[in-house]
Amino acid sequence: MTMNCPACGTMMVWLNGSIVHDQQINYYECRNCKIKLNTLSDGSYEITQQDKDQILE
């Protein structure tokens, strides 16, 4: 359950669940960039919150 930040590459913090439970959607936060994102079961992700200074092009 690891995810690296798409902006800075830092390992993100996993916010939900337990390793015992298989989640369909996992929630992560980068404490460096303040980006929050969701990863889906197919491996794709969507950014749900980020600072205006950190918007990815």
Buried (B, 14 or more C-beta within 10 A) or exposed (E): EEBEBBBEEEEBEBEEEEEEEEBEEBBBBBEBBEBBBBBEEEEEBEBEEBEEEBEEE
